[in-house]
Every structure is written in structure tokens, then in C-alpha cells.
Amino acid sequence: MKFFRSRGRDGAGQTTESPLIRAMTLYQGGSYAEAEAESRAVAAARSGPRDDPYAPLALGMAALAANAQGRHAEAVAAYDGLLPEFGRILGAAHPQTLKLRSDRAQALSALARYAESEAECAALARIARRGAGPHMALLLAAARNGRIFALNGLGRHAEAETVAREALAAHGDRDRFRLVLLLGLARSLNGQGRHTEALAVAASADELRRGLPEGEGRSETGGVELAFATALFGLGRDAEARTLAATAHASCLAAFGPDHRRTAEARELLDRADTPERRHS
């Protein structure tokens, strides 16, 4: 989005570079702790001028990195504090303000605050549909994904399936957003006990993931394995499921740390596999 572009033009027409480029590169490379530290350093360096947009943008980037490390409550608190600043400096309708709201909604789901997340994602989707351009398309894709996850969290799996299928029909690109939509669809099918269908969708997600450019699917680490494992457990294929759950847990632990919601989900699947009734079934 606008302030996160690598290069732009200043008032004199000279090329300038965003001070957040290094933090963004670190984040995209999966170095979340380093990205957070760099973002906080930028925020501290830009804290003087009251209307400098890079100070709150840097803190928003730090919150995003904290969320990626599993510090979801801390991220939500940071987003809550930043939203008024984004609105004051950039405006309520600015793409970066809307992105901050979207990032906050994703973090709410990680805290199991699904009803709040679903309502916010639905509101952001309505805004995105009224807009135009690449920023609104990205916002709509993120809002749909967030709403699918929240609906699944609320146990409204059939609604989640409908939203996921509509979103997949509208999103033809074979990119990370399509990957997360497929994972959301698999989650909704598993939630309805339709494990064979979920397994097929997980296979499609795996095929897509393998074809993505290196690093593009990093934020979804462990997601495909979790979709497979959940479906396999539902089909009674416990040994296969446990192997994949263990792989997912190890991958998530390395990528996000022990407190991330996906790491915890993988741990729950492993605990389920290791119950006496499952071990002797």
C-alpha cells in the first residue's frame, strides 16, 4: 500500500525510500522478532513530528510482527491504541487505516474473539466492495478470509463454506490468498464432518502451495498439514494424522513460537492423538 512502497517521489521530485523497507523485508522473510525490533526503532526515530505517518505505521508493523510471534493479545492492544492515530493522520478511509482494521480482525480471531472478528471483517468487505483498485481487492480478499476463519470458530461451518466457495469463485489468481481460502474451505468441511471432501481440498491447497514462489506461503506454515491431519483423524486414519500433526507442530513452533494460535492447534491435535482411546483404537 501507499506508504509501504519501496520507492516514491518527494516534493522535490527526488526518489525516496520508505524507512520501513528493511522491516518489511525481514517480516516477509519470516524474521519476525527482527522485523519487530526494526519497526520499533523506526517508530522511535520518527516520534518527533506529530503528523509524521511513519511513526504509527512502524508501530502497526511492530504489532503485525508481534502477532506473528503468537503475542496476539499484545497485538490487539497495540491496534486499539493505533486506530485513532491512523484516523487522525491518514483518515478513516485511507487504505492503511483499513489494513490496520483488517490486521486487528485477524488477531481477534487468534484470541477466539470470533464474533467481533466476523463483524469487523463483514464491515470491511462491504467497504472493499464499494471501492476500486488493487488496495480494495486486497482488502476484500483479507476480509473474506478473516470472516471464513471467524465463522468456523463460531461453529457456523456451513456459512463459512458458502463464503469460501464464493470467494474462491471470485479470486482466480493462484496466490497466497487462494491458498488461505482453500484452507478455510477445508476447515469448514471438516467442521461439518465431510472429511473426504476436506481431504480433497487439502490436496488442492498442497498442490497450490508447492507452486507458489519461495516464501510466499510462509505465513500459512503448518496450515496444509493441519487440514490434512484433521480430515485424516475424522476418517479414522490416526497414524497418518498424527504424523502430519507432528510435522505441523514442529513447523509452527519453528516459524511462530509456542504461543501462536496455529502452534496451539497443532498441539491440540497431537494431544488428541495421544489419548488412550485413540492410541488403542
C-alpha positions as CSV (number, residue, x, y, z in Angstrom):
1,M,0.0,0.0,0.0
2,K,0.9,3.6,-0.4
3,F,3.4,4.2,2.5
4,F,4.9,0.7,2.1
5,R,6.1,1.1,-1.4
6,S,9.8,0.7,-1.8
7,R,10.3,3.9,-3.7
8,G,8.3,7.1,-4.2
9,R,8.8,10.8,-5.0
10,D,9.3,13.5,-2.5
11,G,8.2,17.1,-3.0
12,A,11.3,18.0,-5.0
13,G,10.8,15.1,-7.4
14,Q,13.7,13.1,-6.0
15,T,13.4,9.4,-5.3
16,T,12.9,8.5,-1.7
17,E,12.8,5.1,0.1
18,S,10.4,4.1,2.8
19,P,12.1,3.7,6.2
20,L,10.1,0.6,6.7
21,I,11.6,-1.3,3.8
22,R,14.1,-3.3,5.9
23,A,11.4,-4.2,8.5
24,M,9.1,-5.4,5.7
25,T,11.8,-7.5,4.1
26,L,12.6,-9.1,7.5
27,Y,8.9,-9.8,8.1
28,Q,8.4,-11.3,4.6
29,G,11.4,-13.5,5.2
30,G,9.9,-14.9,8.4
31,S,12.3,-13.0,10.8
32,Y,9.5,-11.7,12.9
33,A,11.5,-10.7,16.0
34,E,14.0,-8.8,13.9
35,A,11.2,-7.1,12.0
36,E,9.5,-6.1,15.2
37,A,12.8,-4.6,16.6
38,E,13.4,-2.7,13.4
39,S,9.9,-1.4,13.3
40,R,10.2,-0.1,16.8
41,A,13.5,1.5,16.0
42,V,11.8,3.4,13.1
43,A,8.9,4.4,15.3
44,A,11.3,5.8,17.9
45,A,13.3,7.7,15.3
46,R,10.2,9.2,13.8
47,S,8.4,10.0,17.1
48,G,9.1,13.8,17.0
49,P,6.7,15.3,14.3
50,R,3.1,14.9,15.4
51,D,1.8,14.2,11.9
52,D,4.6,12.0,10.6
53,P,2.7,9.0,9.3
54,Y,5.7,6.7,9.5
55,A,5.7,6.6,13.4
56,P,2.2,4.9,13.6
57,L,2.9,2.9,10.5
58,A,6.0,1.5,12.1
59,L,4.1,0.6,15.3
60,G,1.5,-1.1,13.2
61,M,4.2,-3.1,11.6
62,A,5.6,-4.0,15.0
63,A,2.1,-5.2,16.1
64,L,1.9,-7.3,13.0
65,A,5.2,-8.9,13.8
66,A,4.2,-9.5,17.4
67,N,1.1,-11.2,16.3
68,A,3.1,-13.5,14.0
69,Q,5.1,-14.5,17.1
70,G,1.9,-15.5,18.9
71,R,1.6,-12.4,21.1
72,H,-2.0,-11.9,19.9
73,A,-3.4,-10.0,22.9
74,E,-0.5,-7.6,22.8
75,A,-1.1,-7.0,19.1
76,V,-4.8,-6.3,19.6
77,A,-4.0,-3.8,22.3
78,A,-1.5,-2.1,20.0
79,Y,-4.0,-1.9,17.2
80,D,-6.6,-0.5,19.5
81,G,-4.3,2.3,20.5
82,L,-3.1,3.0,16.9
83,L,-6.5,3.2,15.2
84,P,-7.3,6.7,16.4
85,E,-3.8,7.9,15.3
86,F,-4.3,6.3,11.9
87,G,-7.6,8.0,11.6
88,R,-6.2,11.4,12.6
89,I,-3.2,11.4,10.4
90,L,-4.3,9.4,7.4
91,G,-8.1,9.4,7.6
92,A,-10.6,6.7,8.3
93,A,-10.9,5.6,4.7
94,H,-7.2,5.5,3.9
95,P,-6.0,2.1,2.7
96,Q,-3.5,1.8,5.6
97,T,-6.2,2.5,8.2
98,L,-8.4,-0.1,6.6
99,K,-5.5,-2.5,6.6
100,L,-4.9,-1.9,10.3
101,R,-8.5,-2.8,11.0
102,S,-8.1,-6.0,8.9
103,D,-4.9,-6.9,10.8
104,R,-6.7,-6.3,14.1
105,A,-9.6,-8.5,13.0
106,Q,-7.3,-11.4,12.2
107,A,-5.7,-11.0,15.6
108,L,-9.1,-11.1,17.3
109,S,-9.8,-14.5,15.8
110,A,-6.4,-15.7,17.2
111,L,-7.8,-14.8,20.6
112,A,-11.1,-16.7,19.9
113,R,-12.9,-13.4,19.8
114,Y,-14.7,-14.7,16.7
115,A,-18.0,-12.7,16.9
116,E,-16.0,-9.4,16.9
117,S,-13.8,-10.5,14.2
118,E,-16.6,-11.7,12.0
119,A,-18.5,-8.4,12.4
120,E,-15.4,-6.4,11.5
121,C,-14.5,-8.5,8.5
122,A,-18.0,-8.2,7.2
123,A,-17.9,-4.4,7.6
124,L,-14.5,-4.3,5.8
125,A,-15.8,-6.5,3.0
126,R,-18.7,-4.0,2.4
127,I,-16.2,-1.1,2.2
128,A,-14.0,-3.0,-0.2
129,R,-16.9,-3.9,-2.5
130,R,-17.8,-0.2,-2.8
131,G,-14.2,0.7,-3.7
132,A,-11.9,0.1,-6.6
133,G,-8.3,-0.6,-7.3
134,P,-5.7,-3.1,-6.0
135,H,-5.9,-1.9,-2.4
136,M,-9.6,-2.6,-2.2
137,A,-9.1,-6.0,-3.9
138,L,-6.5,-7.0,-1.3
139,L,-8.7,-5.7,1.5
140,L,-11.7,-7.7,0.2
141,A,-9.6,-10.9,0.0
142,A,-8.3,-10.4,3.5
143,A,-11.8,-9.6,4.9
144,R,-13.3,-12.7,3.3
145,N,-10.5,-14.9,4.7
146,G,-10.9,-13.4,8.1
147,R,-14.7,-13.9,8.0
148,I,-14.3,-17.5,7.0
149,F,-12.0,-18.2,9.9
150,A,-14.3,-16.4,12.3
151,L,-17.4,-18.3,11.1
152,N,-15.6,-21.6,11.5
153,G,-14.6,-20.5,15.0
154,L,-18.2,-19.8,15.8
155,G,-19.2,-23.2,14.6
156,R,-21.1,-21.8,11.6
157,H,-19.3,-24.1,9.2
158,A,-22.0,-24.2,6.5
159,E,-21.9,-20.4,6.3
160,A,-18.1,-20.5,6.2
161,E,-18.3,-22.9,3.3
162,T,-20.6,-20.6,1.4
163,V,-18.4,-17.6,1.9
164,A,-15.3,-19.6,1.0
165,R,-16.8,-21.0,-2.2
166,E,-18.0,-17.6,-3.3
167,A,-14.6,-16.1,-2.5
168,L,-12.7,-18.8,-4.5
169,A,-15.0,-18.3,-7.5
170,A,-14.2,-14.6,-7.4
171,H,-10.5,-15.0,-6.8
172,G,-8.9,-16.7,-9.8
173,D,-5.3,-15.9,-9.0
174,R,-3.2,-18.9,-7.8
175,D,-1.6,-16.9,-5.0
176,R,-1.4,-16.9,-1.2
177,F,-4.9,-15.6,-0.9
178,R,-6.2,-18.5,-2.8
179,L,-4.3,-20.8,-0.5
180,V,-5.8,-19.4,2.6
181,L,-9.3,-19.6,1.1
182,L,-8.8,-23.3,0.3
183,L,-7.6,-23.9,3.9
184,G,-10.7,-22.1,5.1
185,L,-12.9,-24.2,2.9
186,A,-11.2,-27.4,4.2
187,R,-11.8,-26.2,7.8
188,S,-15.5,-25.7,7.1
189,L,-15.8,-29.1,5.6
190,N,-14.0,-30.8,8.4
191,G,-16.3,-28.9,10.8
192,Q,-19.3,-30.4,9.1
193,G,-17.8,-33.9,9.2
194,R,-17.3,-34.0,5.5
195,H,-13.7,-35.3,5.9
196,T,-13.3,-36.9,2.5
197,E,-14.2,-33.7,0.8
198,A,-11.9,-31.8,3.2
199,L,-9.1,-34.2,2.3
200,A,-9.5,-33.4,-1.4
201,V,-9.5,-29.6,-0.8
202,A,-6.4,-30.0,1.4
203,A,-4.7,-31.8,-1.5
204,S,-5.6,-28.9,-3.8
205,A,-4.1,-26.5,-1.2
206,D,-1.0,-28.5,-1.0
207,E,-0.6,-28.5,-4.8
208,L,-1.1,-24.7,-4.9
209,R,1.4,-24.2,-2.0
210,R,4.1,-26.2,-3.9
211,G,3.7,-23.9,-6.9
212,L,4.0,-20.6,-5.1
213,P,7.2,-18.6,-5.2
214,E,9.6,-19.3,-2.4
215,G,8.5,-17.6,0.8
216,E,5.0,-16.5,-0.4
217,G,3.2,-19.1,1.6
218,R,5.4,-18.7,4.7
219,S,2.6,-17.1,6.8
220,E,0.5,-20.2,6.3
221,T,3.2,-22.6,7.6
222,G,1.6,-25.7,9.0
223,G,-1.9,-24.9,7.7
224,V,-2.0,-27.5,5.0
225,E,-0.7,-30.2,7.3
226,L,-3.3,-29.3,9.9
227,A,-6.1,-29.5,7.3
228,F,-4.9,-33.0,6.2
229,A,-4.4,-34.2,9.8
230,T,-7.9,-33.1,10.9
231,A,-9.5,-34.8,7.9
232,L,-7.5,-38.0,8.4
233,F,-8.5,-38.1,12.1
234,G,-12.1,-37.8,11.1
235,L,-11.7,-40.7,8.7
236,G,-10.1,-42.8,11.4
237,R,-6.6,-42.8,9.8
238,D,-5.0,-41.9,13.1
239,A,-1.4,-42.9,12.4
240,E,-1.2,-40.8,9.3
241,A,-3.0,-37.9,11.1
242,R,-0.6,-38.0,14.0
243,T,2.5,-37.8,11.7
244,L,1.1,-34.8,9.9
245,A,0.1,-33.1,13.2
246,A,3.6,-33.6,14.5
247,T,5.0,-32.1,11.3
248,A,2.7,-29.1,11.6
249,H,3.5,-28.6,15.2
250,A,7.3,-28.7,14.6
251,S,7.0,-26.3,11.6
252,C,4.8,-23.8,13.5
253,L,7.0,-24.0,16.6
254,A,10.0,-23.1,14.5
255,A,8.2,-20.4,12.5
256,F,5.9,-18.7,15.0
257,G,6.9,-19.9,18.5
258,P,4.8,-21.8,21.1
259,D,2.1,-19.2,21.7
260,H,0.9,-18.8,18.2
261,R,-2.7,-20.0,17.7
262,R,-1.7,-22.4,14.9
263,T,1.1,-23.9,17.0
264,A,-1.5,-24.4,19.8
265,E,-4.0,-26.0,17.3
266,A,-1.3,-28.5,16.2
267,R,-0.5,-29.3,19.8
268,E,-4.2,-29.9,20.5
269,L,-4.3,-32.4,17.6
270,L,-1.2,-34.2,18.9
271,D,-2.8,-34.4,22.4
272,R,-5.9,-35.8,20.8
273,A,-3.8,-38.4,19.0
274,D,-2.1,-39.4,22.3
275,T,-5.2,-40.0,24.3
276,P,-5.5,-43.7,25.4
277,E,-8.7,-44.3,23.4
278,R,-7.0,-43.0,20.2
279,R,-3.8,-44.9,20.8
280,H,-5.6,-48.2,21.2
281,S,-8.3,-47.7,18.6
